[in-house]
């Protein structure tokens, strides 16, 4: 069957009018396959990581080694999902030269691509993280997609940091995730 954009399409979860190429902070959530509690458990309001959770933490903290213009600001690994704030500064090199060209995507927004071919989008960072985890664990542990939200201001940022820090304490009340 040949590709037909009217039949074979996915609804984008990205903000359509957002320029994903500027200095941005993202609140990202990635769930375990079938929301199974395989990353650890909550004991005394703290996450106790499983071996899988420890690998996820190692790969998460290693993102800036692969994407030097990124930083993981705050994170929590829960039994069946992770939340983190990722900030990207990938606009210009040290000497002020432009590192990438803009590319137009079918649904109407622009995204940066490094001039030398490697994508510097949030999607490529998350994809690299997931691939790194799968290579170490030997099987997929994450659902296919992820949730991201651009953090727009300091108040929103503070609220998200609070939410991340309180997530283990609120685990028993979280009907979206508790299984």
C-alpha positions as CSV (number, residue, x, y, z in Angstrom):
1,X,0.0,0.0,0.0
2,X,1.4,3.4,-1.0
3,X,1.5,6.3,1.4
4,X,-1.6,8.5,1.4
5,X,-1.4,11.5,3.7
6,X,-5.2,11.6,4.1
7,X,-5.2,8.1,5.5
8,X,-1.7,7.6,7.1
9,X,-1.4,10.5,9.5
10,X,-0.7,11.0,13.1
11,X,-2.0,13.8,15.1
12,X,0.9,16.0,16.2
13,X,1.2,16.7,19.9
14,X,3.5,19.7,19.2
15,X,2.4,23.3,19.5
16,X,1.7,24.3,16.0
17,X,2.7,28.0,16.4
18,X,5.8,27.4,18.5
19,X,9.4,28.0,17.2
20,X,11.1,24.9,18.8
21,X,14.5,26.4,17.8
22,X,14.8,29.1,20.5
23,X,16.2,28.7,24.0
24,X,13.4,26.7,25.6
25,X,12.6,24.7,28.6
26,X,10.3,21.7,28.2
27,X,8.4,19.7,30.7
28,X,8.5,16.1,29.4
29,X,6.6,13.0,30.6
30,X,7.4,9.6,29.3
31,X,5.4,6.5,30.3
32,X,6.4,2.9,30.7
33,X,4.9,0.4,28.2
34,X,1.3,-0.3,29.3
35,X,2.0,1.9,32.3
36,X,3.6,-1.0,34.1
37,X,5.5,-0.3,37.3
38,X,8.9,-1.4,36.1
39,X,11.0,1.6,37.0
40,X,10.8,1.2,40.7
41,X,8.5,1.6,43.6
42,X,7.5,4.3,46.1
43,X,8.5,3.7,49.7
44,X,8.1,6.3,52.4
45,X,7.2,9.0,49.8
46,X,10.5,8.4,47.9
47,X,11.2,6.5,44.7
48,X,13.3,3.3,45.1
49,X,14.6,2.6,41.6
50,X,14.7,-0.9,40.1
51,X,17.7,-1.9,37.9
52,X,15.7,-0.6,34.9
53,X,15.0,2.7,36.7
54,X,18.7,3.1,37.5
55,X,19.6,2.7,33.8
56,X,16.9,5.2,32.9
57,X,18.4,7.7,35.4
58,X,21.9,7.2,34.0
59,X,20.7,7.7,30.4
60,X,18.6,10.7,31.4
61,X,21.5,12.4,33.1
62,X,23.8,11.6,30.2
63,X,21.6,13.5,27.6
64,X,23.9,16.6,27.8
65,X,26.9,14.5,26.9
66,X,25.2,13.7,23.6
67,X,23.5,17.1,23.2
68,X,25.9,19.6,24.7
69,X,23.5,22.5,24.4
70,X,20.9,20.9,26.7
71,X,20.6,20.5,30.4
72,X,18.3,18.4,32.6
73,X,17.1,20.8,35.3
74,X,14.8,18.7,37.5
75,X,13.5,15.2,37.2
76,X,11.7,12.4,38.9
77,X,11.5,8.7,38.0
78,X,8.3,7.2,39.2
79,X,7.3,3.5,39.1
80,X,5.7,3.7,35.6
81,X,6.7,7.2,34.2
82,X,9.3,9.9,34.3
83,X,9.0,13.7,34.4
84,X,11.8,16.0,33.7
85,X,12.6,19.6,32.7
86,X,15.0,19.8,29.7
87,X,16.4,23.2,28.7
88,X,18.0,23.6,25.3
89,X,20.4,26.4,24.4
90,X,21.1,25.1,20.8
91,X,20.8,28.3,18.9
92,X,24.4,29.5,18.1
93,X,27.9,28.1,18.5
94,X,30.5,29.7,20.8
95,X,31.6,32.2,18.1
96,X,28.0,33.2,17.3
97,X,27.7,31.3,14.1
98,X,24.4,29.7,13.3
99,X,24.6,26.0,13.9
100,X,21.5,25.0,11.9
101,X,19.1,25.8,9.1
102,X,15.3,26.0,9.6
103,X,13.2,23.3,7.9
104,X,9.5,23.6,7.2
105,X,7.4,20.6,8.5
106,X,4.1,19.6,6.8
107,X,1.9,20.8,9.6
108,X,3.2,24.4,9.3
109,X,5.9,25.1,11.9
110,X,9.6,25.4,11.6
111,X,12.2,23.3,13.4
112,X,15.9,23.5,13.4
113,X,18.3,21.0,11.7
114,X,22.0,21.1,12.3
115,X,23.8,22.2,9.1
116,X,25.7,18.9,9.2
117,X,22.7,16.7,9.1
118,X,21.9,15.7,12.7
119,X,18.5,16.9,14.0
120,X,18.5,19.1,17.1
121,X,14.8,18.9,17.8
122,X,13.2,17.8,21.1
123,X,12.0,14.7,19.3
124,X,15.6,13.7,18.3
125,X,16.8,14.2,21.9
126,X,14.0,12.0,23.3
127,X,14.5,9.4,20.6
128,X,18.2,9.3,21.4
129,X,17.4,8.9,25.1
130,X,15.0,6.1,24.4
131,X,17.4,4.3,22.1
132,X,20.1,4.5,24.7
133,X,17.9,2.9,27.3
134,X,16.8,0.1,25.0
135,X,20.4,-0.6,24.1
136,X,21.3,-1.1,27.7
137,X,18.2,-2.9,28.8
138,X,17.7,-5.0,25.7
139,X,14.0,-4.4,25.1
140,X,11.6,-1.4,24.9
141,X,10.4,-0.1,28.2
142,X,8.7,3.1,27.1
143,X,5.4,3.8,25.3
144,X,5.8,5.0,21.7
145,X,5.2,8.7,22.2
146,X,5.8,11.2,25.0
147,X,4.1,14.4,26.4
148,X,5.9,17.7,26.3
149,X,4.9,21.2,27.3
150,X,6.9,24.3,26.7
151,X,7.4,26.2,30.0
152,X,6.3,29.8,29.2
153,X,7.2,31.8,32.3
154,X,8.8,31.7,35.8
155,X,5.5,31.0,37.6
156,X,4.8,28.0,35.4
157,X,8.4,26.8,35.8
158,X,8.1,27.0,39.6
159,X,4.8,25.1,39.5
160,X,6.3,22.3,37.4
161,X,9.3,22.0,39.7
162,X,7.0,21.7,42.7
163,X,4.9,19.1,40.8
164,X,8.0,17.1,40.0
165,X,9.3,17.2,43.6
166,X,5.8,16.3,45.1
167,X,5.1,13.5,42.6
168,X,6.4,10.6,44.8
169,X,4.4,12.0,47.8
170,X,1.2,12.2,45.7
171,X,1.7,8.8,44.1
172,X,-1.1,7.1,46.0
173,X,-3.6,9.8,44.8
174,X,-2.6,9.7,41.1
175,X,-5.3,7.7,39.4
176,X,-3.8,8.4,36.0
177,X,-0.7,6.4,36.8
178,X,-1.2,4.1,39.7
179,X,-1.6,0.5,38.6
